[in-house]
Amino acid sequence: MVARRLADESVQPAAFAFTAENAKWAEWKIGLYPAGRQQSAVIPLLMRAQDQDGWVSRATIETIADMLGMAYIRVLEVATFYTQFQLQPVGSRAHIQVCGTTPCQLRGAEALIDICKSKIHHDPHHLNADGTMSWEEVECAGACVNAPMVTIYHDTYEDLTPERFEEIVDAFAAGKGDTIKPGPQIDRVYSAAAAGPTTLLEKPSAKRTKFVPPAPPPEAAAAAPAAAAPQAPTTAAKPKDVSAESAPAIKGTPKEAKVSEAKAEGERKAANASAKANGKPNKAMREDAVGAESKAAKVDGGKASGKAKADAPADGAAAAGTKKTRTIIAPRANPAEVNPVAEKGGSAPLFSAPAGAADDLKLISGVGPVLEGRLNALGITKWSQVAAFSADDIAKVEDSLSFKGRVARDNWLAQAAALAKGGEAEYVRVFGKKPR
């Protein structure tokens, strides 16, 4: 594959902007990723931009980089790596990508390329006379079993003969590409055998029936009540069930008993939560936190006497019963506002923002609108703050925003120092160019 580069400056637009509908979509797509991981939206945003304009320009790359807080070179690396992204203007009705990898070559890809040369343009990446068609040869497009094949925008057209491919080219050139059905162009289902199925030919004979668990054997049912019978009291004090002790007696009909039991359980949990907030756990709360199993009496099943031995609780409270209880862990509350520091367990800024209007941090190369907002949320609003970063400050910022090495890689400190000293004029004097 030849090196992929941006188009000449003569065809590059001065700016790029998503339409209102696509801008709303892009904001939604970025929001799908967790804080610090929005850069993962770069491929969907590039593809949406290409669907809007037909190709990916330098302005497109820079705009998306700013939206995601990425260095321009990082977005350029993505756009130049994938052949799905067109880096120069293509045909307005179709840009045909002919797969030229070995399976397609063996099945007639050369003939498809000859048709592109004769009907569109002799050279790839060139428009036809009216600017509606273009073509190129690409590496494997992922449908080897249906070779040869081509890709047009988001669709593939497979199992092509030269005659059928000419019909497809003519249809797109006439603006009737929507009349061509994507996928295999012969009588086959997706990638199934072209001659029809050769396996699993029998009609299914099994019938799906609802599963019903088998009833327990009679001896197991008879033994169940005996196994559940309580043991005879011993001379040692029998442990109490803390949850039973704290819950009121349940009376009335089974339905009323169920409602009362749920109410009692809710009151017990509320009391536990209140006690935890005040730092004064009660017995029931200790049972939830430690679990009845760790406080329960330990029964020695190897002795014929069947007597139980109980471990006394360390805090002097009555030991819990043998009934297992569920440990309840209160979820950590979400912060009231979106803040990178919230991922570290708090909502207060890491730095104290100086008084006065905030500087334009976007003049620092590598800082876009999204990243500027996140820096402001950390309390960083001035160039002078960035210029004075210590090693510990850099570590805190990079850890909170999850971009290790970004500050040194993009030379934030030197840029910020120049801006803090004399603004854009000093930046030009030091670096020989205007800040972005």
N, C-alpha and C positions, 0 to 999 in steps of 0.2 A: 504494500500500500504506500502511495506517495505521501510526502509530508503535507499536512493540512494547515493552511494558513488563512488569515483573514483576507477579505477582498481588498482591492486597491482603494486608496483614500478617495479616488475620484467617484466611487459609487457609494461611499459610506454616508449615511444620513447624519445630520448634525445632532439629532437627539432621538430618543425612543421613549415612548410612554405607553403603558397598557391602556386599553379602552376602559371605560367605567366598569363594564361588566367583568372584564378580565382582571382589573385591579381588585375588585371585590373577591373574585375567585382566588387570586394570589394571596390575599390577606387570610382567607379561610385556610388555604393549603399550608401556609407557614404556621398557622396556629395549631395544626395537627401534631407538630413536633414539640417535644419538651423543651423547657428553657435551656439555652446553651446548645441546642441541637438543630436550630432552624436552618443551618447551612445544608442539611439533608434535603431541603426542598429545591435545590439548585436545578436538578434535572427536570422535574415537573414544570418549573417556571420557564426554563429555556424552551421546552417543547411548546408551552402555551404561547410564548412570544413568537415562535416560528409559525405556529398555526395562525397567528394573527397577521404577521407581515410576510410570511413565506420563506424567510431566511433569518439567520442570526447575525446581526451587525455588531460592530465595536460598541456602539451606543447601547445596544441591547445588553451586552455583557457587562458594561459598566453600571447600567441601571440596576440590573439584578444583583450585582455584587454589593451595591450600596443598600439594597433592600435587605440583604441577608448578612450584612456586616462582614463581607469577605474581601480579601485582596483581589484586585482585578485578575491577576495572573492565575489565581485558583479557579475562577470561573472559565477563563480562557483554556486552561488545561482540560476541563471537562468538555467544553464545546469542540475542541480540536481532536479529542480522543474518539468520540462516537460519530460514526458516519451518518447517523440519523439526523445530525444537525448540519444544515446547509450554511456555509460560511460566505456565500455570495448569492446574488439574485438567481432564481431558478425560474423555470417555466410557470406561467400563471395558471395553466390548466393541468400540467403534469410534469413532475420531475421523476424520471424512471431510473431506478437503481437496478442494474443487471448483476445478478450473482455470478461471479466468475471463478468460484472455488471448484476444486476437482470434481465433485459429483455433478455439478451443473455443466462443467466443461465437457465431461464424458457424455452428457445427455443433450448437447447441442447449444450451449450458451454462446458459442462463437457466432452462430447464425443469428441469434437475437441481437448481438452487438452490431453485426453488419446491417441489420434493419434500422437500428438507431442511427448509424452513420449515414444511411441513405435517406431516411425520412425526417431526421431532426437536424443533425449537424455532424460533420465528419469528426470533430473533436469533442471529447467529453467536457462538461461544465461550460458549454456554450449554448446560447439560446438559438432557436430557429428564427426564421425571418421575421415573424410577427411577435416573437417573445413569449409564445404560449407553451413551448415545449423545451425540455432539456434532458440530459441523461448522464450517467456515469457508471463505471464498473466498480463493484464493491466486493468485500469479502463475504463469507458465508452469511446468509440471511435467515438460516434456521429452518429450512424446509427441504432438506437434502433428499428425503424419500420421494418427494414430488418434483424432483428436478426435471428440466430447468425451470427457473422461476425468476420473477422480478418483484420489486417492491415499489409501490407508488403511494407516497405519503404514508398513511397508517395501514395500508392494505397490501397483501401479497397476492400474486396471480401465478398459479403453479401449473405443472404438467403442460407446458407450452410447446406448441409446434410453431415453426416460422409463420405458417399461414394464420394461425390463431393470434399470434403476437402482432402481426400486421393489422389485423382487425381491431385489436385493443388500442394500438397506437393511433389509428385513424379515428376511433371513437373519441378518445381524449382530445385529439387535435381539433375535432369538430365541436368540443364542449359537451359531449354526450358520455363522459366517463361514468356517470351514475347509472348508465344502462348496462354496464359490465359487472357481472357478479364476481366478487373476489373469491379466492380460494382455488381449488382444483378446476381446471378447465376441461376435464374429462369426467366420465361417469364413475366417480368414486366418492366415497364419503370421507372427507378430511384426508387422513393419511392411511386409510384402510387399503387392503390389497386392491389393485386396479381391476383384477379379474373377479372380484367378489370375495366374500369370506371363505376361508379354508379351514377354520377351526371353530369350535363351539357352535356347530351346526344344529345340534339337537334343540328342540323346544324345551324350555324349562318345565320340569315336572313337579318340583317341590312346591308345596303350598305353605305360605307363611301363616303361622298360628300364634295366638297370643300366649306368652309364657305364663304358666301358673306354677308357683313353687309347690313342690310335693309336700304332703302332710307328714309330720314327724311320725315315726313308728310308735306303736302303742306303748312299748316298754319305756321309750324316752318320755312320752307324755305323762306316764304314771310316775316316773322318777322325778319329774320337774318339781312338784310341790314339796317332796321330801327334801330336795336339795336346797329349796328356798326357805325351809323351816329355820327359825332362829336357834342358836345354840343355847344350851342351858346356862344360867348365870353361874359364875365362879366366885370364889372368895375375893378376887381382885376386882376393883371398881371397873365397871364396863364403860368404855368411852362413849361420850354423847355425840350425837350428830348436830353440829353447830347450826347447819341450815335448818334442820327440823326445829331446833330450839328457838331460832329467831322468827320462824314462820308461825302464824296463828293457826289454830285448828280449823279444818275445813269441814263444813257441815252442809246439809241440804241435799238436793238432787244431784246426780252426776254432772248435769250441765252447770248448775250453780257452783258446784265444787270446783269445776274447771275454771270458771270465771274468777272465783275467789282465789284460787291458787295462782293464777296469772297476776292478779292484783297484788297479792302478797309478794310474789317474786319481783314485780316492778318496784314496790316500796323498798324491798331489801337492797336492790341494785342502786336506787336513788340514795339511800342512806350510805351505802358504800362509797358512791361518787362524792357525796358531800364530805364524808370523813376523809377521803383521800385529799380533797382540795384543802381541807383544814389541817392536814398533817396529823390527824388523830385516827388511825385505823381501828375499827372495832373488830370483834371476834369474827363476824361474818365476812368482813373484808379480808381478814387474815386468811380465812379459808379460801377465798377466791384467788388471792395472790400466791399462796403457797400450794394449794390443792389439798383436798382431803386425803389423798392417797399418801402424801409424805408425812402427814400427821396421824394417820390411822394406826390402829393397833396392828402389830405384825403377828399373824397367826402361824404357829408352828404346826404345819400339816403332817409332819412325819411322826408325831407322837400319838399313841392310841388314846390318851386321855382327852385330846381335842381341846385342851384349855388354851385360851388366847393370852398373848402377852402384848401389852400396850406400851408404846414409848411416850413418856410424859413430855408435853410441850415445853420448850425452853423458856417461854415467857410466863409460865405458870397458869395459862388458860387451860380449860378442859380440852382434852384431845378430841380430834374430829372423828366421826364414824367411818366405817369402811366404805360408805357410798362415795363414788368418784364424783367430783364436781368439776365444771368447766372453768378454766382460767380465763378471766376477762381482762383484756388489755385495752385501755382507753386509747383510741386513735389520736395521733398528733394533729392538732388543729391546723387548718390551712391558714397562711397569713392573709391579712385583710387586703393586701395589695400585691401586685406582681412585683417581685424584687428578687434579683439573683441571690441575695443573701438568704432568702427563705429556704433555699435548698440546703443551707448549712445550719438551719434550725432557728433562725431569727428573722425579724423584719426591720431592724434598725440599720441604717447605712453603715458601711465599714469606715467611711471617712467623713469628716466634718466639712461640709461645703462652705467655702469662703463667702463673705457678703458680696453683694453686687451682681450685675448681670453675668450670665454664663458666657464663656468664650465658645466660639464655633469649633468644637473638637473635630468636626469632619474635615478641617484643613490638614489634620494629621493623616498622612497616607496610611491606609489600612483601616480607617475608622469611617463607617458609613452611618446613616441615620439610625438604624436599629442599634448598632453598637454604641453610638453616642447616647441614646436613651438609656441603655443599660449602665453605662458609666455614670451618667447623671444620677441614676437610682442608687449607685454606690456612694454618692456624695462627691464625685469628681466632676467639677464644672469648669475648671480653669486650666489653661496651658501650663501655668506655673506649678500647679499640683503635679502634673504629669512629669514635668522637667525635674522635679525634686523627688521623684520616686526612689525609695531605697530598695535594696534587694528584698527585704521583707514585704514592702508595699507591692512590688511586682508579683511576688509569690501569692499574696492575698488576692490581687486583682485577677491573675490568671487562674487561680483555683476557683474563685467565685464564678467566673465567666467561662470556665472550661476551655481555654485555648492556650495550652502550655507553649512557651517560647514565642508567642505572638509579639510581645512588646519589644524584645531584642531583635527579632527577625525583621520587623518593619521600622526599627530605629525610632521608636516613639520619643525617647528622651531627648535626642538631639533635635528632632523636629519641633517638639514642644518648647525647648529652650530658645530656639530661634524665634518662634512665634511670640513667646512671652517677652523677649527682649525688644523686638521691633516690629511685630506683626508680619504681614505678608512681604513687606519690603526687605526685612532682615532675612526672611526665609529664602527669597530669591537671591540675596547676596551670598548666603551660605551654600545653598544647594544648586544655584544656577538655573532654577526653574520655579514657576509659580506653584503654590500648594494646590492640590486638586480641589 
